[in-house]
Amino acid sequence: MHSNKAIAAARRKLVGTWRSDRARSMENWVFPKRIAAKKLRFFESIFGNSTWRFTLTSCSSTFKKLKFKERYKIIWANEDSAVVVFTAKGKEICHHLFFEGKHFYMSIGRAGNAEYFKKLRT
């Protein structure tokens, strides 16, 4: 059930540092049957290179040498997931994050695949 308590609980879950989990993402990713090895290596090179650090109001992320900082707002949550709106440079993007133990994952692309992030110890 959606409530301010659920949003506050989701915010507490998010606060901290998360790293893309290459092994978990690749294990659950569905590839076309005849994917070229070069394309598979490209996907493998993406996962594991992203780090997201959430505070109560912003998210700083890095991907390889690129760095970003965005404000975010949780607009809906329950105990298993949160709908998060990120705002950067006047644009908004929405992600539905699903919590699973020490991980969260979000849908990526059109095929319903997901990238997993593991919470790092602080």
C-alpha positions in Angstrom: 0.0 0.0 0.0 1.2 3.4 -0.9 1.8 5.8 1.9 4.2 8.5 3.2 5.6 5.8 5.5 6.4 3.5 2.5 8.1 6.4 0.7 10.2 7.2 3.8 11.1 3.5 4.2 12.1 3.3 0.5 14.3 6.4 0.9 16.1 4.8 3.8 16.7 1.7 1.7 18.2 3.8 -1.1 20.5 6.0 0.9 24.0 4.8 0.5 26.2 3.6 -2.3 25.2 1.0 -4.9 27.4 -0.6 -7.6 26.2 -2.3 -10.8 26.4 -6.1 -10.3 27.8 -7.5 -13.6 27.4 -11.1 -12.7 23.8 -10.8 -11.5 22.8 -8.6 -14.5 24.4 -10.9 -17.1 22.9 -14.0 -15.4 19.3 -12.6 -15.8 19.7 -10.8 -19.1 18.0 -12.5 -22.1 19.9 -12.2 -25.3 18.8 -13.1 -28.8 19.8 -16.7 -29.7 22.3 -15.6 -32.4 24.0 -12.6 -30.7 27.5 -11.9 -32.0 30.3 -12.4 -29.5 31.4 -8.8 -30.0 27.9 -7.6 -29.0 27.9 -9.9 -26.0 31.3 -8.5 -24.9 29.9 -5.0 -25.3 27.1 -5.7 -22.9 29.5 -7.4 -20.4 31.7 -4.2 -20.5 28.8 -2.0 -19.5 27.7 -3.8 -16.3 29.8 -3.4 -13.2 31.0 0.1 -14.1 28.2 2.1 -12.7 28.1 3.4 -9.1 25.1 5.3 -7.7 25.3 7.2 -4.4 22.0 8.3 -2.9 21.5 10.9 -0.2 18.1 12.0 1.0 17.5 14.3 -2.0 20.2 13.6 -4.7 21.9 10.8 -6.5 25.5 11.1 -7.7 26.5 8.5 -10.3 29.6 7.5 -12.1 30.0 5.4 -15.2 33.6 4.7 -16.0 35.0 8.3 -16.1 31.6 10.1 -16.5 30.0 11.7 -13.5 26.4 12.9 -13.0 24.5 14.4 -10.1 20.7 14.6 -10.1 17.9 15.4 -7.7 15.4 12.7 -7.2 12.0 12.2 -5.6 10.1 9.0 -4.7 6.6 9.5 -5.9 5.2 6.0 -4.9 6.5 3.1 -2.9 5.6 -0.1 -1.2 7.9 -2.6 0.7 9.2 -4.2 -2.5 9.7 -1.2 -4.9 9.8 2.5 -5.5 8.9 4.8 -8.4 11.7 7.4 -8.6 11.7 10.6 -10.6 15.2 11.9 -11.4 15.6 15.6 -12.4 18.7 16.9 -14.2 19.1 19.9 -16.5 15.4 20.5 -16.4 14.5 17.1 -17.6 12.8 14.3 -15.7 13.2 10.6 -16.1 11.3 8.0 -14.1 12.5 4.5 -13.0 10.7 1.8 -11.1 13.3 0.3 -8.8 12.6 -3.2 -7.3 14.2 -4.2 -4.0 15.5 -7.7 -3.6 17.6 -8.3 -0.5 20.8 -6.2 -0.8 20.0 -5.5 -4.4 17.8 -3.3 -6.4 17.1 -3.7 -10.1 15.4 -1.7 -12.8 14.2 -2.5 -16.2 16.5 -1.6 -19.1 15.6 -1.5 -22.8 12.6 -2.8 -24.5 13.0 -6.5 -23.9 12.2 -6.3 -20.2 15.8 -7.0 -19.1 17.1 -5.6 -15.8 20.3 -4.1 -14.4 21.0 -5.1 -10.8 22.8 -2.9 -8.3 24.3 -4.2 -5.0 24.5 -2.0 -1.9 28.0 -1.5 -0.7 29.0 -1.4 2.9 29.6 2.1 4.2 
